[in-house]
């Protein structure tokens, strides 16, 4: 009988603590608050997979349209290695890139990739910029406090 009473007491305490915990958790999590006046993010692409490229471009646009970040975020996309495919004129990404650039996104290509692969810059979109190295860009931007994102 004593064990039964103790078990019932323990069960009651356990149920009550779960109820209190459940009530203390916010009913609707809304994500982090954007409390800063300005944010910076560097997205980087080193993959030629069209799904990966399309997803990265969509992620950038989603960040730009996030109500918490709208008008407060600066974004750069740097491509290197196989990621150069995003800027190839023969690819399907021109309209998306121009739309992102119109929203202020910096579009950069690693010059090392261009030189090492003997890529004629005339085969790449004329509206992109070049950085000496993609890895260097990542290192510098991250040291400057930019969030680095590799979807």
C-alpha positions as CSV (number, residue, x, y, z in Angstrom):
1,X,0.0,0.0,0.0
2,X,2.8,2.4,0.9
3,X,4.5,1.7,-2.5
4,X,1.2,2.3,-4.3
5,X,0.7,5.6,-2.6
6,X,4.3,6.6,-3.4
7,X,3.9,5.6,-7.0
8,X,0.6,7.6,-7.3
9,X,2.3,10.6,-5.8
10,X,5.3,10.3,-8.1
11,X,3.0,10.0,-11.1
12,X,1.0,13.1,-10.0
13,X,4.2,15.1,-9.7
14,X,5.5,14.0,-13.1
15,X,2.2,14.8,-14.8
16,X,2.0,18.2,-13.1
17,X,5.6,19.1,-14.1
18,X,4.8,18.1,-17.7
19,X,1.8,20.4,-17.6
20,X,3.8,23.3,-16.2
21,X,6.5,22.8,-18.8
22,X,4.0,22.6,-21.7
23,X,2.5,25.8,-20.6
24,X,5.8,27.6,-20.3
25,X,6.8,26.8,-23.9
26,X,5.6,29.5,-26.4
27,X,2.6,28.3,-28.3
28,X,3.9,29.6,-31.6
29,X,7.6,29.9,-32.3
30,X,8.3,32.7,-34.8
31,X,12.1,32.5,-35.2
32,X,14.8,34.8,-34.3
33,X,14.3,38.6,-34.2
34,X,16.4,40.7,-36.6
35,X,17.5,43.3,-34.0
36,X,20.4,44.7,-36.0
37,X,20.1,47.4,-38.5
38,X,22.2,45.6,-41.1
39,X,23.2,42.0,-42.0
40,X,25.7,40.6,-44.5
41,X,25.7,37.1,-46.0
42,X,28.0,35.5,-48.5
43,X,26.6,32.5,-50.4
44,X,29.0,30.4,-52.2
45,X,28.7,27.9,-55.0
46,X,31.2,25.2,-56.0
47,X,28.8,22.8,-57.6
48,X,27.5,22.6,-61.2
49,X,24.4,20.6,-60.3
50,X,21.5,22.6,-61.7
51,X,19.3,21.6,-58.6
52,X,22.0,23.0,-56.3
53,X,22.4,26.2,-58.3
54,X,18.6,26.7,-58.5
55,X,18.2,26.0,-54.8
56,X,21.0,28.5,-53.9
57,X,19.5,31.2,-56.0
58,X,16.1,30.5,-54.4
59,X,17.7,30.7,-50.9
60,X,19.2,34.1,-51.7
61,X,15.8,35.4,-52.9
62,X,14.1,34.0,-49.8
63,X,16.6,35.8,-47.5
64,X,16.0,39.0,-49.4
65,X,12.2,38.6,-49.0
66,X,12.3,37.5,-45.4
67,X,10.1,40.2,-43.6
68,X,12.7,40.3,-40.8
69,X,15.6,41.1,-43.1
70,X,13.9,43.0,-45.9
71,X,15.9,46.2,-46.6
72,X,18.5,45.2,-43.9
73,X,20.6,42.5,-45.7
74,X,23.5,42.7,-48.1
75,X,24.2,39.6,-50.1
76,X,27.1,38.4,-52.3
77,X,27.2,35.2,-54.3
78,X,30.6,33.9,-55.2
79,X,31.1,31.0,-57.5
80,X,34.3,29.0,-57.9
81,X,35.3,25.5,-59.1
82,X,32.3,23.8,-60.7
83,X,30.1,26.6,-59.4
84,X,31.2,28.7,-62.5
85,X,28.3,26.9,-64.2
86,X,25.9,29.5,-62.6
87,X,27.4,32.2,-64.7
88,X,27.7,30.3,-68.0
89,X,25.8,32.1,-70.8
90,X,24.6,28.7,-72.1
91,X,22.9,27.9,-68.8
92,X,19.4,28.7,-67.7
93,X,20.1,31.1,-64.9
94,X,20.4,34.6,-66.5
95,X,16.9,35.8,-65.6
96,X,17.3,34.7,-61.9
97,X,20.7,36.3,-61.7
98,X,19.6,39.6,-63.2
99,X,16.6,39.7,-60.8
100,X,18.9,39.1,-57.8
101,X,21.4,41.7,-59.0
102,X,18.5,44.2,-59.4
103,X,17.8,43.5,-55.7
104,X,21.4,44.4,-54.9
105,X,23.1,41.0,-54.8
106,X,26.8,41.1,-55.7
107,X,27.5,38.4,-58.3
108,X,31.2,37.4,-58.2
109,X,33.3,34.7,-60.0
110,X,36.6,33.4,-58.8
111,X,39.3,34.5,-61.3
112,X,41.5,31.5,-60.4
113,X,38.8,29.1,-61.7
114,X,38.6,31.1,-64.9
115,X,42.4,31.0,-65.4
116,X,43.0,27.4,-64.3
117,X,40.2,26.1,-66.5
118,X,41.0,28.3,-69.5
119,X,37.5,29.7,-69.5
120,X,36.9,32.5,-72.0
121,X,35.2,35.3,-70.0
122,X,33.1,35.9,-73.1
123,X,31.3,32.7,-72.3
124,X,30.2,34.1,-69.0
125,X,27.6,36.7,-68.3
126,X,29.0,40.2,-68.8
127,X,27.2,41.6,-65.7
128,X,29.2,39.6,-63.1
129,X,32.3,40.7,-61.2
130,X,35.5,38.8,-60.5
131,X,37.5,38.2,-57.3
132,X,41.0,36.9,-57.2
133,X,40.0,33.7,-55.5
134,X,36.7,32.3,-54.2
135,X,38.4,30.9,-51.0
136,X,40.0,34.3,-50.4
137,X,36.6,36.0,-50.7
138,X,35.1,33.6,-48.1
139,X,38.0,34.1,-45.7
140,X,37.9,37.8,-46.0
141,X,34.1,38.2,-45.8
142,X,33.9,35.8,-42.8
143,X,36.6,37.7,-41.0
144,X,34.6,40.9,-41.7
145,X,31.6,39.3,-39.9
146,X,29.6,38.2,-42.9
147,X,27.5,35.0,-42.4
148,X,28.9,32.4,-44.9
149,X,26.3,30.1,-46.4
150,X,27.0,27.0,-48.5
151,X,23.6,25.5,-49.4
